[in-house]
Amino acid sequence: MRKELYKFKYESLCRKLKPILEKKAFEVYIADNTSDVRKLVERIVPEGAVISSGGSITLNECGVIDLLKSNRYKFLDRYNSPDRRKTELEAFDSDFYFCSANAVTMDGELVFMDGFGNRVAAVTFGPRNVILIVSANKIVKDLQEAKERIRYIAPMNAKRLSLSTPCAVSGICHDCDSPQRICRHLHVIFDSRNLPGRIKIILVLEELGL
């Protein structure tokens, strides 16, 4: 019953959000589940395309990383590169860049928080297409709620990355000055009207990522 109720809520949110995002020149899809996400990716991305990605639990949970590593595409694998910085710079000339967002507001704003900034840099400029896979649990009311959500999940991300930040110990954001702090680059994309359709958003009616 719980799953069905959340599905009802998430579908309502995504149906309302979709035209708001489209009005801002984002290309928007709604996927019922992770299987549908993979099918959408196969439909959108032509075989042989040069693909890159940011780090993302969501991409792994959807099986998208496994798909990108298949023989269908030329995947710039930052995860297993002998020169990670070089691979991340090569991502700027890729055909498609995959990642998620930390939050999407009901006003159609895409919100990101990065530690090093490679993800926000690539989303902003470089790759010919950006595909954001965003689960409905990341939809928030406004920018203030987006920032609160980021502070809430930051300790879990720090723990996942085995960092020694205060939040990775306490589970609570300390707005710290640690050299390993992952909350350094707050970035908001308000619209894509300068490059209509470059940013493609797949809204997923499931809880994924953090």
C-alpha positions in Angstrom: 0.0 0.0 0.0 2.8 2.4 0.9 4.5 1.9 -2.5 1.2 2.6 -4.3 0.6 5.8 -2.3 4.0 7.2 -3.0 3.7 6.3 -6.7 0.4 8.3 -6.7 2.1 11.3 -5.1 5.2 11.1 -7.2 3.2 10.9 -10.4 1.2 13.9 -9.4 4.3 15.9 -8.8 6.0 14.9 -12.0 3.0 15.6 -14.1 2.7 19.0 -12.7 6.5 19.7 -13.0 6.9 18.5 -16.5 5.3 21.4 -18.4 7.0 23.9 -16.0 10.4 22.4 -17.1 9.4 22.2 -20.7 8.4 25.9 -20.7 12.1 26.6 -19.7 13.3 24.6 -22.8 14.3 21.5 -20.9 13.4 18.2 -22.7 11.5 16.1 -20.2 10.5 12.4 -19.9 8.7 10.5 -17.2 9.7 7.0 -16.4 7.7 4.6 -14.2 10.7 2.6 -13.1 14.4 1.9 -13.6 13.6 -0.5 -16.4 11.9 2.3 -18.3 14.8 4.6 -17.7 17.1 2.2 -19.5 14.7 1.9 -22.4 14.5 5.7 -22.7 18.3 6.0 -22.7 18.6 3.4 -25.4 16.0 5.4 -27.4 17.6 8.8 -26.9 21.3 8.0 -27.3 22.5 6.6 -30.7 24.9 3.7 -30.8 28.5 4.8 -31.1 28.0 8.1 -29.2 30.8 9.3 -26.9 29.4 9.2 -23.4 30.6 10.6 -20.1 29.2 10.8 -16.6 29.5 12.2 -13.1 29.5 10.1 -10.0 25.9 9.0 -9.1 24.2 6.4 -7.1 21.1 6.9 -9.2 22.9 6.0 -12.4 24.1 2.8 -10.9 20.7 1.9 -9.4 19.1 2.4 -12.8 21.6 0.1 -14.5 22.6 3.1 -16.7 26.3 2.8 -15.9 26.3 -0.9 -17.0 24.5 0.2 -20.2 27.0 3.0 -20.9 29.9 0.5 -20.4 28.4 -1.8 -23.0 29.7 -2.0 -26.6 26.9 0.3 -27.7 28.8 3.4 -26.9 32.3 4.9 -26.4 32.3 5.5 -22.6 34.8 7.8 -21.0 35.1 5.8 -17.8 36.2 8.2 -15.0 35.7 5.3 -12.5 38.6 3.2 -14.0 40.7 5.8 -15.7 44.5 5.9 -15.1 44.3 9.7 -15.4 40.9 10.7 -13.9 41.5 14.4 -14.5 42.2 13.9 -18.2 39.1 11.8 -18.6 37.0 14.4 -16.8 38.3 17.1 -19.1 37.6 14.9 -22.1 34.0 14.8 -20.9 33.5 18.4 -22.1 33.7 17.2 -25.7 31.4 14.2 -25.3 28.1 13.7 -27.1 26.1 12.9 -23.9 26.9 13.6 -20.3 25.0 11.7 -17.6 24.4 12.6 -14.0 21.7 13.4 -11.5 20.7 16.6 -9.6 20.6 17.1 -5.9 17.2 18.7 -6.2 14.6 20.0 -8.7 12.2 22.7 -7.5 8.6 23.0 -8.4 9.5 26.3 -10.1 11.7 24.3 -12.6 15.1 25.1 -11.1 17.8 22.4 -11.2 20.0 22.5 -8.1 23.5 20.9 -7.7 26.1 20.8 -5.0 29.6 19.6 -5.9 32.8 19.1 -4.1 35.3 19.5 -7.0 32.9 21.1 -9.5 33.5 18.7 -12.4 29.8 17.8 -12.6 28.4 21.3 -12.5 31.0 22.5 -15.0 30.0 19.8 -17.5 26.3 20.3 -17.0 26.8 24.0 -17.6 29.1 23.9 -20.6 30.7 21.5 -23.0 28.9 18.2 -23.7 26.5 18.5 -26.6 23.7 16.9 -24.5 23.2 16.4 -20.8 20.9 13.7 -19.5 19.8 14.1 -15.9 18.1 11.1 -14.2 16.2 12.5 -11.3 14.0 10.5 -9.0 10.8 12.0 -7.7 12.0 12.1 -4.1 14.4 14.9 -5.2 11.5 17.2 -6.1 11.3 20.1 -3.6 9.1 23.2 -3.2 11.8 25.9 -3.7 15.5 26.8 -3.5 15.4 27.1 0.3 14.0 23.6 0.6 16.6 22.4 -2.0 19.4 23.8 0.2 17.9 22.1 3.3 17.7 18.8 1.4 21.3 19.1 0.4 22.4 19.7 4.0 20.3 16.7 5.1 21.9 14.2 2.6 25.5 15.6 2.7 26.5 13.4 5.7 25.4 10.3 3.8 27.3 11.2 0.7 30.4 11.9 2.9 30.0 8.5 4.6 29.6 6.8 1.2 32.8 8.3 0.0 34.7 7.3 3.2 35.6 10.9 4.0 36.7 12.2 7.4 34.4 15.3 7.5 32.6 16.1 10.7 29.3 15.2 9.1 30.5 11.7 8.2 31.0 11.1 11.9 28.0 12.8 13.4 25.5 12.4 10.6 24.7 16.1 10.7 25.9 18.9 8.5 28.3 21.2 10.4 29.0 23.7 7.6 32.6 22.7 8.2 35.9 24.0 6.9 37.3 20.5 6.3 39.7 20.1 3.3 37.5 17.1 2.4 34.3 19.1 2.4 32.0 18.1 -0.4 29.7 21.1 -0.3 31.8 23.6 -2.2 30.0 24.5 -5.4 26.3 25.4 -5.3 24.9 25.7 -8.8 21.4 26.5 -10.0 20.2 26.3 -13.6 17.1 28.4 -14.1 16.4 27.5 -17.8 17.8 26.2 -21.0 16.4 28.7 -23.5 19.8 29.5 -24.9 20.3 25.9 -26.0 16.7 24.4 -26.1 16.7 20.6 -25.5 20.4 20.3 -24.6 19.5 19.3 -21.0 17.2 16.3 -21.0 15.5 15.3 -17.7 14.2 11.9 -17.0 11.9 12.1 -13.9 11.6 8.6 -12.3 8.5 7.7 -10.2 10.7 5.8 -7.7 13.0 6.7 -4.8 16.6 6.5 -6.1 19.9 7.9 -4.9 20.2 10.1 -1.9 
